[in-house]
Amino acid sequence: MDKTLITVLGISLFTTIINLPFGYWRANVKKFSKGWFLAVHLPVPFVVAARLGFKISFRFIPVFVFAFFVGQWLGAQWSKARFRRGLSPSSCLFMDLLRDRVTD
Protein backbone atom coordinates (compact mmCIF):
# COMPACT_ATOMS: atom_id res chain seq x y z
CA MET A 1 0.00 0.00 0.00
CA ASP A 2 1.02 3.55 -0.59
CA LYS A 3 2.50 5.35 2.44
CA THR A 4 0.09 8.29 2.01
CA LEU A 5 -2.93 5.98 1.96
CA ILE A 6 -1.81 4.24 5.15
CA THR A 7 -1.27 7.63 6.81
CA VAL A 8 -4.70 8.87 5.71
CA LEU A 9 -6.32 5.69 7.05
CA GLY A 10 -4.44 6.07 10.34
CA ILE A 11 -5.48 9.69 10.78
CA SER A 12 -9.06 8.75 9.86
CA LEU A 13 -9.06 6.06 12.56
CA PHE A 14 -7.55 8.54 15.04
CA THR A 15 -10.24 11.07 14.09
CA THR A 16 -13.04 8.56 14.62
CA ILE A 17 -11.67 7.36 17.97
CA ILE A 18 -11.02 10.82 19.36
CA ASN A 19 -14.58 11.83 18.49
CA LEU A 20 -16.25 8.94 20.36
CA PRO A 21 -16.21 10.61 23.80
CA PHE A 22 -17.17 13.95 22.29
CA GLY A 23 -20.15 12.40 20.48
CA TYR A 24 -21.12 10.70 23.74
CA TRP A 25 -20.97 14.08 25.49
CA ARG A 26 -22.88 15.82 22.69
CA ALA A 27 -25.74 13.31 22.96
CA ASN A 28 -26.25 14.24 26.62
CA VAL A 29 -26.46 18.01 26.37
CA LYS A 30 -29.04 20.37 24.93
CA LYS A 31 -28.66 20.93 21.21
CA PHE A 32 -26.87 24.19 20.30
CA SER A 33 -25.91 24.85 23.94
CA LYS A 34 -22.39 25.81 24.96
CA GLY A 35 -21.65 22.17 25.89
CA TRP A 36 -22.95 20.96 22.54
CA PHE A 37 -20.84 23.52 20.68
CA LEU A 38 -17.74 22.47 22.63
CA ALA A 39 -18.41 18.76 22.08
CA VAL A 40 -18.53 19.33 18.33
CA HIS A 41 -15.58 21.73 18.04
CA LEU A 42 -13.00 20.74 20.69
CA PRO A 43 -11.65 17.74 18.73
CA VAL A 44 -11.07 19.81 15.57
CA PRO A 45 -7.58 21.11 16.54
CA PHE A 46 -6.39 17.55 17.22
CA VAL A 47 -7.48 16.39 13.78
CA VAL A 48 -5.98 19.45 12.08
CA ALA A 49 -2.71 18.99 14.01
CA ALA A 50 -2.54 15.33 12.93
CA ARG A 51 -3.14 16.26 9.28
CA LEU A 52 -0.57 19.04 9.34
CA GLY A 53 1.92 17.00 11.38
CA PHE A 54 1.92 14.24 8.78
CA LYS A 55 1.87 16.78 5.91
CA ILE A 56 -1.27 15.33 4.33
CA SER A 57 -2.79 17.23 1.40
CA PHE A 58 -5.98 19.27 1.60
CA ARG A 59 -7.59 16.90 -0.87
CA PHE A 60 -8.07 14.32 1.91
CA ILE A 61 -10.07 16.68 4.16
CA PRO A 62 -13.43 15.15 3.07
CA VAL A 63 -12.19 11.77 4.33
CA PHE A 64 -11.35 13.29 7.71
CA VAL A 65 -14.67 15.15 7.88
CA PHE A 66 -16.46 11.86 7.24
CA ALA A 67 -14.40 10.13 9.96
CA PHE A 68 -15.17 13.05 12.29
CA PHE A 69 -18.92 12.62 11.86
CA VAL A 70 -18.70 8.84 12.13
CA GLY A 71 -16.97 9.21 15.51
CA GLN A 72 -19.54 11.74 16.71
CA TRP A 73 -22.39 9.49 15.57
CA LEU A 74 -20.92 6.34 17.13
CA GLY A 75 -20.39 8.15 20.43
CA ALA A 76 -24.00 9.35 20.43
CA GLN A 77 -25.21 5.83 19.59
CA TRP A 78 -23.16 4.45 22.48
CA SER A 79 -24.87 6.89 24.84
CA LYS A 80 -28.32 6.02 23.50
CA ALA A 81 -27.59 2.29 23.84
CA ARG A 82 -26.69 2.78 27.51
CA PHE A 83 -29.96 4.63 28.04
CA ARG A 84 -31.94 1.84 26.34
CA ARG A 85 -30.29 -0.72 28.65
CA GLY A 86 -31.56 1.22 31.65
CA LEU A 87 -28.24 2.82 32.52
CA SER A 88 -28.33 6.56 32.99
CA PRO A 89 -25.49 7.99 30.91
CA SER A 90 -23.71 11.08 32.14
CA SER A 91 -21.93 13.46 29.83
CA CYS A 92 -18.60 11.68 30.31
CA LEU A 93 -17.94 8.37 28.60
CA PHE A 94 -14.85 7.66 30.69
CA MET A 95 -16.63 8.19 34.02
CA ASP A 96 -19.49 5.94 32.90
CA LEU A 97 -17.05 3.20 31.91
CA LEU A 98 -15.28 3.50 35.27
CA ARG A 99 -18.60 3.43 37.11
CA ASP A 100 -19.54 0.25 35.22
CA ARG A 101 -16.20 -1.34 36.23
CA VAL A 102 -16.73 -0.51 39.90
CA THR A 103 -20.29 -1.80 40.02
CA ASP A 104 -19.46 -5.14 38.32
Biopython code that builds the backbone (N, CA, C, O; Angstrom):
import numpy as np
from Bio.PDB.StructureBuilder import StructureBuilder

atoms = [
    (1, "MET", "N", (0.839, -1.194, 0.000)),
    (1, "MET", "CA", (0.000, 0.000, 0.000)),
    (1, "MET", "C", (0.878, 1.249, 0.000)),
    (1, "MET", "O", (2.006, 1.244, 0.493)),
    (2, "ASP", "N", (0.346, 2.273, -0.545)),
    (2, "ASP", "CA", (1.021, 3.555, -0.593)),
    (2, "ASP", "C", (1.128, 4.150, 0.815)),
    (2, "ASP", "O", (0.195, 4.043, 1.611)),
    (3, "LYS", "N", (2.264, 4.773, 1.116)),
    (3, "LYS", "CA", (2.496, 5.351, 2.436)),
    (3, "LYS", "C", (1.458, 6.431, 2.769)),
    (3, "LYS", "O", (1.008, 6.527, 3.911)),
    (4, "THR", "N", (1.086, 7.230, 1.789)),
    (4, "THR", "CA", (0.090, 8.287, 2.009)),
    (4, "THR", "C", (-1.260, 7.685, 2.367)),
    (4, "THR", "O", (-1.941, 8.184, 3.263)),
    (5, "LEU", "N", (-1.655, 6.625, 1.683)),
    (5, "LEU", "CA", (-2.932, 5.984, 1.960)),
    (5, "LEU", "C", (-2.968, 5.420, 3.382)),
    (5, "LEU", "O", (-3.964, 5.565, 4.091)),
    (6, "ILE", "N", (-1.880, 4.781, 3.787)),
    (6, "ILE", "CA", (-1.810, 4.244, 5.150)),
    (6, "ILE", "C", (-1.900, 5.372, 6.168)),
    (6, "ILE", "O", (-2.580, 5.239, 7.185)),
    (7, "THR", "N", (-1.222, 6.477, 5.902)),
    (7, "THR", "CA", (-1.268, 7.626, 6.810)),
    (7, "THR", "C", (-2.676, 8.208, 6.879)),
    (7, "THR", "O", (-3.160, 8.529, 7.965)),
    (8, "VAL", "N", (-3.331, 8.344, 5.742)),
    (8, "VAL", "CA", (-4.704, 8.869, 5.713)),
    (8, "VAL", "C", (-5.643, 7.945, 6.489)),
    (8, "VAL", "O", (-6.494, 8.415, 7.245)),
    (9, "LEU", "N", (-5.491, 6.639, 6.304)),
    (9, "LEU", "CA", (-6.323, 5.692, 7.051)),
    (9, "LEU", "C", (-6.052, 5.780, 8.552)),
    (9, "LEU", "O", (-6.981, 5.707, 9.356)),
    (10, "GLY", "N", (-4.798, 5.934, 8.926)),
    (10, "GLY", "CA", (-4.442, 6.069, 10.336)),
    (10, "GLY", "C", (-5.018, 7.326, 10.958)),
    (10, "GLY", "O", (-5.552, 7.281, 12.066)),
    (11, "ILE", "N", (-4.918, 8.433, 10.268)),
    (11, "ILE", "CA", (-5.476, 9.689, 10.782)),
    (11, "ILE", "C", (-6.997, 9.605, 10.827)),
    (11, "ILE", "O", (-7.621, 10.151, 11.737)),
    (12, "SER", "N", (-7.597, 8.928, 9.854)),
    (12, "SER", "CA", (-9.055, 8.747, 9.864)),
    (12, "SER", "C", (-9.486, 7.928, 11.073)),
    (12, "SER", "O", (-10.480, 8.256, 11.720)),
    (13, "LEU", "N", (-8.754, 6.875, 11.380)),
    (13, "LEU", "CA", (-9.061, 6.061, 12.559)),
    (13, "LEU", "C", (-8.878, 6.884, 13.838)),
    (13, "LEU", "O", (-9.713, 6.833, 14.740)),
    (14, "PHE", "N", (-7.785, 7.639, 13.906)),
    (14, "PHE", "CA", (-7.550, 8.537, 15.038)),
    (14, "PHE", "C", (-8.704, 9.523, 15.189)),
    (14, "PHE", "O", (-9.181, 9.758, 16.299)),
    (15, "THR", "N", (-9.147, 10.096, 14.084)),
    (15, "THR", "CA", (-10.240, 11.069, 14.093)),
    (15, "THR", "C", (-11.525, 10.436, 14.615)),
    (15, "THR", "O", (-12.230, 11.042, 15.422)),
    (16, "THR", "N", (-11.830, 9.242, 14.167)),
    (16, "THR", "CA", (-13.037, 8.558, 14.623)),
    (16, "THR", "C", (-12.952, 8.262, 16.115)),
    (16, "THR", "O", (-13.904, 8.516, 16.853)),
    (17, "ILE", "N", (-11.828, 7.734, 16.559)),
    (17, "ILE", "CA", (-11.673, 7.360, 17.970)),
    (17, "ILE", "C", (-11.710, 8.572, 18.880)),
    (17, "ILE", "O", (-12.345, 8.532, 19.934)),
    (18, "ILE", "N", (-11.043, 9.645, 18.495)),
    (18, "ILE", "CA", (-11.019, 10.824, 19.356)),
    (18, "ILE", "C", (-12.404, 11.470, 19.462)),
    (18, "ILE", "O", (-12.696, 12.159, 20.439)),
    (19, "ASN", "N", (-13.243, 11.248, 18.467)),
    (19, "ASN", "CA", (-14.582, 11.832, 18.488)),
    (19, "ASN", "C", (-15.604, 11.010, 19.263)),
    (19, "ASN", "O", (-16.688, 11.514, 19.556)),
    (20, "LEU", "N", (-15.295, 9.764, 19.604)),
    (20, "LEU", "CA", (-16.250, 8.939, 20.362)),
    (20, "LEU", "C", (-16.682, 9.593, 21.675)),
    (20, "LEU", "O", (-17.883, 9.741, 21.902)),
    (21, "PRO", "N", (-15.750, 9.993, 22.548)),
    (21, "PRO", "CA", (-16.211, 10.609, 23.799)),
    (21, "PRO", "C", (-16.915, 11.955, 23.594)),
    (21, "PRO", "O", (-17.792, 12.328, 24.373)),
    (22, "PHE", "N", (-16.528, 12.672, 22.550)),
    (22, "PHE", "CA", (-17.173, 13.954, 22.286)),
    (22, "PHE", "C", (-18.595, 13.754, 21.747)),
    (22, "PHE", "O", (-19.493, 14.532, 22.069)),
    (23, "GLY", "N", (-18.798, 12.735, 20.942)),
    (23, "GLY", "CA", (-20.149, 12.403, 20.477)),
    (23, "GLY", "C", (-21.019, 11.927, 21.629)),
    (23, "GLY", "O", (-22.207, 12.243, 21.691)),
    (24, "TYR", "N", (-20.426, 11.168, 22.538)),
    (24, "TYR", "CA", (-21.124, 10.702, 23.736)),
    (24, "TYR", "C", (-21.578, 11.903, 24.565)),
    (24, "TYR", "O", (-22.717, 11.961, 25.029)),
    (25, "TRP", "N", (-20.669, 12.854, 24.738)),
    (25, "TRP", "CA", (-20.968, 14.079, 25.489)),
    (25, "TRP", "C", (-22.063, 14.863, 24.779)),
    (25, "TRP", "O", (-23.020, 15.311, 25.410)),
    (26, "ARG", "N", (-21.924, 15.027, 23.468)),
    (26, "ARG", "CA", (-22.884, 15.817, 22.686)),
    (26, "ARG", "C", (-24.292, 15.258, 22.803)),
    (26, "ARG", "O", (-25.262, 16.016, 22.822)),
    (27, "ALA", "N", (-24.411, 13.943, 22.883)),
    (27, "ALA", "CA", (-25.737, 13.308, 22.962)),
    (27, "ALA", "C", (-26.438, 13.585, 24.291)),
    (27, "ALA", "O", (-27.648, 13.389, 24.410)),
    (28, "ASN", "N", (-25.683, 14.039, 25.284)),
    (28, "ASN", "CA", (-26.248, 14.238, 26.619)),
    (28, "ASN", "C", (-26.382, 15.698, 27.025)),
    (28, "ASN", "O", (-26.592, 15.996, 28.201)),
    (29, "VAL", "N", (-26.266, 16.593, 26.084)),
    (29, "VAL", "CA", (-26.457, 18.014, 26.372)),
    (29, "VAL", "C", (-27.478, 18.591, 25.394)),
    (29, "VAL", "O", (-27.751, 18.016, 24.340)),
    (30, "LYS", "N", (-28.025, 19.723, 25.767)),
    (30, "LYS", "CA", (-29.039, 20.373, 24.934)),
    (30, "LYS", "C", (-28.415, 20.830, 23.609)),
    (30, "LYS", "O", (-27.324, 21.399, 23.576)),
    (31, "LYS", "N", (-29.135, 20.564, 22.536)),
    (31, "LYS", "CA", (-28.656, 20.934, 21.206)),
    (31, "LYS", "C", (-28.427, 22.443, 21.118)),
    (31, "LYS", "O", (-29.249, 23.237, 21.575)),
    (32, "PHE", "N", (-27.312, 22.815, 20.531)),
    (32, "PHE", "CA", (-26.875, 24.191, 20.302)),
    (32, "PHE", "C", (-26.535, 24.940, 21.590)),
    (32, "PHE", "O", (-26.431, 26.166, 21.581)),
    (33, "SER", "N", (-26.361, 24.216, 22.697)),
    (33, "SER", "CA", (-25.910, 24.852, 23.936)),
    (33, "SER", "C", (-24.389, 25.002, 23.879)),
    (33, "SER", "O", (-23.741, 24.558, 22.931)),
    (34, "LYS", "N", (-23.837, 25.637, 24.911)),
    (34, "LYS", "CA", (-22.385, 25.810, 24.955)),
    (34, "LYS", "C", (-21.689, 24.444, 24.999)),
    (34, "LYS", "O", (-20.681, 24.239, 24.324)),
    (35, "GLY", "N", (-22.229, 23.512, 25.795)),
    (35, "GLY", "CA", (-21.652, 22.174, 25.885)),
    (35, "GLY", "C", (-21.700, 21.449, 24.553)),
    (35, "GLY", "O", (-20.745, 20.769, 24.175)),
    (36, "TRP", "N", (-22.806, 21.591, 23.842)),
    (36, "TRP", "CA", (-22.954, 20.960, 22.540)),
    (36, "TRP", "C", (-21.920, 21.524, 21.565)),
    (36, "TRP", "O", (-21.256, 20.780, 20.842)),
    (37, "PHE", "N", (-21.797, 22.848, 21.560)),
    (37, "PHE", "CA", (-20.840, 23.522, 20.681)),
    (37, "PHE", "C", (-19.413, 23.041, 20.971)),
    (37, "PHE", "O", (-18.644, 22.770, 20.048)),
    (38, "LEU", "N", (-19.069, 22.937, 22.259)),
    (38, "LEU", "CA", (-17.735, 22.468, 22.627)),
    (38, "LEU", "C", (-17.518, 21.011, 22.224)),
    (38, "LEU", "O", (-16.445, 20.652, 21.738)),
    (39, "ALA", "N", (-18.534, 20.173, 22.425)),
    (39, "ALA", "CA", (-18.410, 18.761, 22.077)),
    (39, "ALA", "C", (-18.163, 18.567, 20.583)),
    (39, "ALA", "O", (-17.477, 17.628, 20.180)),
    (40, "VAL", "N", (-18.711, 19.437, 19.781)),
    (40, "VAL", "CA", (-18.526, 19.333, 18.330)),
    (40, "VAL", "C", (-17.180, 19.920, 17.899)),
    (40, "VAL", "O", (-16.545, 19.395, 16.985)),
    (41, "HIS", "N", (-16.742, 20.999, 18.545)),
    (41, "HIS", "CA", (-15.579, 21.733, 18.045)),
    (41, "HIS", "C", (-14.251, 21.464, 18.757)),
    (41, "HIS", "O", (-13.196, 21.711, 18.174)),
    (42, "LEU", "N", (-14.267, 20.971, 19.985)),
    (42, "LEU", "CA", (-13.002, 20.738, 20.687)),
    (42, "LEU", "C", (-12.075, 19.727, 20.000)),
    (42, "LEU", "O", (-10.859, 19.915, 20.047)),
    (43, "PRO", "N", (-12.585, 18.674, 19.371)),
    (43, "PRO", "CA", (-11.651, 17.741, 18.731)),
    (43, "PRO", "C", (-11.032, 18.246, 17.424)),
    (43, "PRO", "O", (-10.078, 17.647, 16.929)),
    (44, "VAL", "N", (-11.551, 19.322, 16.866)),
    (44, "VAL", "CA", (-11.066, 19.812, 15.569)),
    (44, "VAL", "C", (-9.563, 20.114, 15.582)),
    (44, "VAL", "O", (-8.866, 19.682, 14.663)),
    (45, "PRO", "N", (-9.031, 20.834, 16.578)),
    (45, "PRO", "CA", (-7.582, 21.113, 16.540)),
    (45, "PRO", "C", (-6.706, 19.858, 16.549)),
    (45, "PRO", "O", (-5.623, 19.857, 15.963)),
    (46, "PHE", "N", (-7.162, 18.798, 17.205)),
    (46, "PHE", "CA", (-6.390, 17.552, 17.220)),
    (46, "PHE", "C", (-6.318, 16.931, 15.830)),
    (46, "PHE", "O", (-5.272, 16.439, 15.407)),
    (47, "VAL", "N", (-7.436, 16.961, 15.136)),
    (47, "VAL", "CA", (-7.478, 16.391, 13.783)),
    (47, "VAL", "C", (-6.638, 17.242, 12.827)),
    (47, "VAL", "O", (-5.891, 16.708, 12.007)),
    (48, "VAL", "N", (-6.761, 18.549, 12.936)),
    (48, "VAL", "CA", (-5.977, 19.447, 12.083)),
    (48, "VAL", "C", (-4.484, 19.269, 12.369)),
    (48, "VAL", "O", (-3.675, 19.216, 11.442)),
    (49, "ALA", "N", (-4.122, 19.179, 13.649)),
    (49, "ALA", "CA", (-2.708, 18.987, 14.006)),
    (49, "ALA", "C", (-2.177, 17.676, 13.442)),
    (49, "ALA", "O", (-1.042, 17.623, 12.968)),
    (50, "ALA", "N", (-2.980, 16.620, 13.489)),
    (50, "ALA", "CA", (-2.545, 15.334, 12.931)),
    (50, "ALA", "C", (-2.329, 15.454, 11.428)),
    (50, "ALA", "O", (-1.333, 14.961, 10.898)),
    (51, "ARG", "N", (-3.270, 16.113, 10.738)),
    (51, "ARG", "CA", (-3.137, 16.261, 9.285)),
    (51, "ARG", "C", (-1.906, 17.084, 8.929)),
    (51, "ARG", "O", (-1.141, 16.717, 8.037)),
    (52, "LEU", "N", (-1.722, 18.186, 9.623)),
    (52, "LEU", "CA", (-0.567, 19.041, 9.339)),
    (52, "LEU", "C", (0.742, 18.375, 9.762)),
    (52, "LEU", "O", (1.759, 18.508, 9.081)),
    (53, "GLY", "N", (0.713, 17.663, 10.884)),
    (53, "GLY", "CA", (1.915, 16.997, 11.378)),
    (53, "GLY", "C", (2.433, 15.936, 10.416)),
    (53, "GLY", "O", (3.642, 15.738, 10.294)),
    (54, "PHE", "N", (1.530, 15.266, 9.744)),
    (54, "PHE", "CA", (1.924, 14.245, 8.777)),
    (54, "PHE", "C", (1.989, 14.785, 7.355)),
    (54, "PHE", "O", (2.230, 14.039, 6.407)),
    (55, "LYS", "N", (1.769, 16.105, 7.216)),
    (55, "LYS", "CA", (1.866, 16.781, 5.909)),
    (55, "LYS", "C", (0.970, 16.129, 4.848)),
    (55, "LYS", "O", (1.404, 15.818, 3.739)),
    (56, "ILE", "N", (-0.291, 15.936, 5.233)),
    (56, "ILE", "CA", (-1.268, 15.333, 4.329)),
    (56, "ILE", "C", (-1.987, 16.449, 3.566)),
    (56, "ILE", "O", (-2.347, 17.473, 4.147)),
    (57, "SER", "N", (-2.188, 16.248, 2.289)),
    (57, "SER", "CA", (-2.786, 17.231, 1.396)),
    (57, "SER", "C", (-4.220, 17.604, 1.793)),
    (57, "SER", "O", (-4.925, 16.840, 2.451)),
    (58, "PHE", "N", (-4.617, 18.796, 1.372)),
    (58, "PHE", "CA", (-5.979, 19.271, 1.596)),
    (58, "PHE", "C", (-7.008, 18.392, 0.904)),
    (58, "PHE", "O", (-8.166, 18.360, 1.321)),
    (59, "ARG", "N", (-6.621, 17.693, -0.120)),
    (59, "ARG", "CA", (-7.593, 16.900, -0.869)),
    (59, "ARG", "C", (-8.170, 15.738, -0.068)),
    (59, "ARG", "O", (-9.165, 15.144, -0.482)),
    (60, "PHE", "N", (-7.563, 15.402, 1.074)),
    (60, "PHE", "CA", (-8.073, 14.324, 1.914)),
    (60, "PHE", "C", (-8.994, 14.822, 3.029)),
    (60, "PHE", "O", (-9.495, 14.022, 3.819)),
    (61, "ILE", "N", (-9.217, 16.124, 3.098)),
    (61, "ILE", "CA", (-10.069, 16.680, 4.155)),
    (61, "ILE", "C", (-11.470, 16.056, 4.154)),
    (61, "ILE", "O", (-11.990, 15.799, 5.240)),
    (62, "PRO", "N", (-12.111, 15.798, 3.014)),
    (62, "PRO", "CA", (-13.428, 15.148, 3.069)),
    (62, "PRO", "C", (-13.399, 13.784, 3.776)),
    (62, "PRO", "O", (-14.366, 13.413, 4.442)),
    (63, "VAL", "N", (-12.320, 13.055, 3.636)),
    (63, "VAL", "CA", (-12.192, 11.768, 4.325)),
    (63, "VAL", "C", (-12.178, 11.997, 5.835)),
    (63, "VAL", "O", (-12.829, 11.264, 6.579)),
    (64, "PHE", "N", (-11.443, 13.004, 6.287)),
    (64, "PHE", "CA", (-11.348, 13.294, 7.714)),
    (64, "PHE", "C", (-12.661, 13.849, 8.256)),
    (64, "PHE", "O", (-13.032, 13.559, 9.393)),
    (65, "VAL", "N", (-13.358, 14.634, 7.462)),
    (65, "VAL", "CA", (-14.668, 15.148, 7.884)),
    (65, "VAL", "C", (-15.643, 13.981, 8.052)),
    (65, "VAL", "O", (-16.411, 13.944, 9.014)),
    (66, "PHE", "N", (-15.612, 13.040, 7.128)),
    (66, "PHE", "CA", (-16.464, 11.860, 7.239)),
    (66, "PHE", "C", (-16.118, 11.073, 8.508)),
    (66, "PHE", "O", (-17.015, 10.669, 9.248)),
    (67, "ALA", "N", (-14.836, 10.858, 8.758)),
    (67, "ALA", "CA", (-14.397, 10.133, 9.955)),
    (67, "ALA", "C", (-14.807, 10.887, 11.220)),
    (67, "ALA", "O", (-15.159, 10.271, 12.226)),
    (68, "PHE", "N", (-14.763, 12.205, 11.169)),
    (68, "PHE", "CA", (-15.167, 13.051, 12.291)),
    (68, "PHE", "C", (-16.638, 12.795, 12.634)),
    (68, "PHE", "O", (-16.984, 12.574, 13.795)),
    (69, "PHE", "N", (-17.487, 12.828, 11.622)),
    (69, "PHE", "CA", (-18.922, 12.624, 11.861)),
    (69, "PHE", "C", (-19.245, 11.187, 12.255)),
    (69, "PHE", "O", (-20.169, 10.951, 13.034)),
    (70, "VAL", "N", (-18.502, 10.239, 11.730)),
    (70, "VAL", "CA", (-18.703, 8.842, 12.134)),
    (70, "VAL", "C", (-18.401, 8.691, 13.621)),
    (70, "VAL", "O", (-19.162, 8.044, 14.341)),
    (71, "GLY", "N", (-17.312, 9.275, 14.086)),
    (71, "GLY", "CA", (-16.967, 9.206, 15.505)),
    (71, "GLY", "C", (-18.012, 9.883, 16.379)),
    (71, "GLY", "O", (-18.381, 9.355, 17.428)),
    (72, "GLN", "N", (-18.489, 11.041, 15.957)),
    (72, "GLN", "CA", (-19.539, 11.739, 16.710)),
    (72, "GLN", "C", (-20.804, 10.885, 16.757)),
    (72, "GLN", "O", (-21.434, 10.761, 17.807)),
    (73, "TRP", "N", (-21.170, 10.306, 15.640)),
    (73, "TRP", "CA", (-22.385, 9.492, 15.567)),
    (73, "TRP", "C", (-22.259, 8.238, 16.426)),
    (73, "TRP", "O", (-23.181, 7.896, 17.166)),
    (74, "LEU", "N", (-21.119, 7.550, 16.330)),
    (74, "LEU", "CA", (-20.916, 6.341, 17.127)),
    (74, "LEU", "C", (-20.951, 6.644, 18.627)),
    (74, "LEU", "O", (-21.516, 5.877, 19.406)),
    (75, "GLY", "N", (-20.348, 7.758, 19.022)),
    (75, "GLY", "CA", (-20.385, 8.154, 20.432)),
    (75, "GLY", "C", (-21.805, 8.410, 20.903)),
    (75, "GLY", "O", (-22.180, 7.999, 22.001)),
    (76, "ALA", "N", (-22.595, 9.084, 20.081)),
    (76, "ALA", "CA", (-23.997, 9.347, 20.431)),
    (76, "ALA", "C", (-24.786, 8.044, 20.497)),
    (76, "ALA", "O", (-25.632, 7.875, 21.375)),
    (77, "GLN", "N", (-24.514, 7.125, 19.575)),
    (77, "GLN", "CA", (-25.210, 5.834, 19.593)),
    (77, "GLN", "C", (-24.849, 5.032, 20.839)),
    (77, "GLN", "O", (-25.694, 4.331, 21.396)),
    (78, "TRP", "N", (-23.612, 5.131, 21.270)),
    (78, "TRP", "CA", (-23.161, 4.448, 22.483)),
    (78, "TRP", "C", (-23.945, 4.972, 23.680)),
    (78, "TRP", "O", (-24.390, 4.194, 24.524)),
    (79, "SER", "N", (-24.112, 6.275, 23.754)),
    (79, "SER", "CA", (-24.875, 6.887, 24.843)),
    (79, "SER", "C", (-26.333, 6.436, 24.809)),
    (79, "SER", "O", (-26.906, 6.093, 25.842)),
    (80, "LYS", "N", (-26.920, 6.438, 23.632)),
    (80, "LYS", "CA", (-28.321, 6.024, 23.500)),
    (80, "LYS", "C", (-28.502, 4.549, 23.851)),
    (80, "LYS", "O", (-29.521, 4.172, 24.430)),
    (81, "ALA", "N", (-27.529, 3.718, 23.509)),
    (81, "ALA", "CA", (-27.591, 2.292, 23.844)),
    (81, "ALA", "C", (-27.549, 2.094, 25.353)),
    (81, "ALA", "O", (-28.254, 1.236, 25.884)),
    (82, "ARG", "N", (-26.740, 2.871, 26.039)),
    (82, "ARG", "CA", (-26.690, 2.784, 27.513)),
    (82, "ARG", "C", (-28.040, 3.164, 28.103)),
    (82, "ARG", "O", (-28.510, 2.534, 29.050)),
    (83, "PHE", "N", (-28.657, 4.188, 27.548)),
    (83, "PHE", "CA", (-29.961, 4.628, 28.039)),
    (83, "PHE", "C", (-31.011, 3.538, 27.819)),
    (83, "PHE", "O", (-31.833, 3.274, 28.696)),
    (84, "ARG", "N", (-30.979, 2.910, 26.647)),
    (84, "ARG", "CA", (-31.938, 1.842, 26.341)),
    (84, "ARG", "C", (-31.764, 0.637, 27.260)),
    (84, "ARG", "O", (-32.734, -0.067, 27.542)),
    (85, "ARG", "N", (-30.541, 0.390, 27.732)),
    (85, "ARG", "CA", (-30.290, -0.720, 28.648)),
    (85, "ARG", "C", (-30.645, -0.372, 30.092)),
    (85, "ARG", "O", (-30.451, -1.190, 30.991)),
    (86, "GLY", "N", (-31.158, 0.818, 30.317)),
    (86, "GLY", "CA", (-31.565, 1.222, 31.653)),
    (86, "GLY", "C", (-30.464, 1.871, 32.464)),
    (86, "GLY", "O", (-30.644, 2.142, 33.651)),
    (87, "LEU", "N", (-29.333, 2.124, 31.843)),
    (87, "LEU", "CA", (-28.241, 2.818, 32.522)),
    (87, "LEU", "C", (-28.386, 4.307, 32.238)),
    (87, "LEU", "O", (-28.681, 4.696, 31.108)),
    (88, "SER", "N", (-28.187, 5.123, 33.225)),
    (88, "SER", "CA", (-28.329, 6.558, 32.994)),
    (88, "SER", "C", (-26.965, 7.138, 32.611)),
    (88, "SER", "O", (-26.092, 7.297, 33.464)),
    (89, "PRO", "N", (-26.789, 7.451, 31.334)),
    (89, "PRO", "CA", (-25.492, 7.991, 30.909)),
    (89, "PRO", "C", (-25.296, 9.418, 31.401)),
    (89, "PRO", "O", (-26.226, 10.225, 31.412)),
    (90, "SER", "N", (-24.064, 9.708, 31.807)),
    (90, "SER", "CA", (-23.710, 11.077, 32.144)),
    (90, "SER", "C", (-23.164, 11.714, 30.866)),
    (90, "SER", "O", (-23.341, 11.174, 29.774)),
    (91, "SER", "N", (-22.519, 12.832, 31.004)),
    (91, "SER", "CA", (-21.929, 13.459, 29.829)),
    (91, "SER", "C", (-20.496, 13.005, 29.595)),
    (91, "SER", "O", (-19.847, 13.475, 28.660)),
    (92, "CYS", "N", (-19.990, 12.101, 30.427)),
    (92, "CYS", "CA", (-18.601, 11.685, 30.310)),
    (92, "CYS", "C", (-18.499, 10.179, 30.106)),
    (92, "CYS", "O", (-18.801, 9.403, 31.013)),
    (93, "LEU", "N", (-18.080, 9.776, 28.940)),
    (93, "LEU", "CA", (-17.936, 8.366, 28.603)),
    (93, "LEU", "C", (-16.978, 7.665, 29.557)),
    (93, "LEU", "O", (-17.263, 6.559, 30.017)),
    (94, "PHE", "N", (-15.858, 8.289, 29.857)),
    (94, "PHE", "CA", (-14.850, 7.658, 30.693)),
    (94, "PHE", "C", (-15.356, 7.415, 32.116)),
    (94, "PHE", "O", (-15.083, 6.366, 32.698)),
    (95, "MET", "N", (-16.082, 8.367, 32.672)),
    (95, "MET", "CA", (-16.630, 8.186, 34.016)),
    (95, "MET", "C", (-17.689, 7.084, 34.016)),
    (95, "MET", "O", (-17.778, 6.315, 34.974)),
    (96, "ASP", "N", (-18.476, 7.001, 32.976)),
    (96, "ASP", "CA", (-19.487, 5.942, 32.895)),
    (96, "ASP", "C", (-18.827, 4.569, 32.788)),
    (96, "ASP", "O", (-19.289, 3.608, 33.402)),
    (97, "LEU", "N", (-17.756, 4.477, 32.016)),
    (97, "LEU", "CA", (-17.050, 3.203, 31.905)),
    (97, "LEU", "C", (-16.411, 2.811, 33.230)),
    (97, "LEU", "O", (-16.422, 1.637, 33.600)),
    (98, "LEU", "N", (-15.851, 3.785, 33.951)),
    (98, "LEU", "CA", (-15.277, 3.505, 35.272)),
    (98, "LEU", "C", (-16.360, 3.089, 36.261)),
    (98, "LEU", "O", (-16.158, 2.167, 37.051)),
    (99, "ARG", "N", (-17.488, 3.754, 36.223)),
    (99, "ARG", "CA", (-18.602, 3.428, 37.110)),
    (99, "ARG", "C", (-19.093, 2.008, 36.838)),
    (99, "ARG", "O", (-19.427, 1.279, 37.773)),
    (100, "ASP", "N", (-19.139, 1.612, 35.577)),
    (100, "ASP", "CA", (-19.538, 0.250, 35.224)),
    (100, "ASP", "C", (-18.537, -0.760, 35.777)),
    (100, "ASP", "O", (-18.937, -1.821, 36.256)),
    (101, "ARG", "N", (-17.240, -0.449, 35.720)),
    (101, "ARG", "CA", (-16.196, -1.341, 36.227)),
    (101, "ARG", "C", (-16.328, -1.540, 37.732)),
    (101, "ARG", "O", (-16.166, -2.651, 38.237)),
    (102, "VAL", "N", (-16.623, -0.454, 38.442)),
    (102, "VAL", "CA", (-16.728, -0.510, 39.900)),
    (102, "VAL", "C", (-17.949, -1.288, 40.346)),
    (102, "VAL", "O", (-17.895, -2.009, 41.342)),
    (103, "THR", "N", (-19.054, -1.151, 39.619)),
    (103, "THR", "CA", (-20.293, -1.803, 40.022)),
    (103, "THR", "C", (-20.346, -3.269, 39.621)),
    (103, "THR", "O", (-21.197, -4.004, 40.123)),
    (104, "ASP", "N", (-19.466, -3.717, 38.734)),
    (104, "ASP", "CA", (-19.464, -5.138, 38.320)),
    (104, "ASP", "C", (-18.858, -6.022, 39.359)),
    (104, "ASP", "O", (-18.780, -7.235, 39.168)),
]
sb = StructureBuilder()
sb.init_structure("model")
sb.init_model(0)
sb.init_chain("A")
sb.init_seg("    ")
for serial, (resi, resn, name, xyz) in enumerate(atoms, 1):
    if name == "N":
        sb.init_residue(resn, " ", resi, " ")
    sb.init_atom(name, np.array(xyz, "f"), 0.0, 1.0, " ", f" {name:<3s}", serial, name[0])
structure = sb.get_structure()
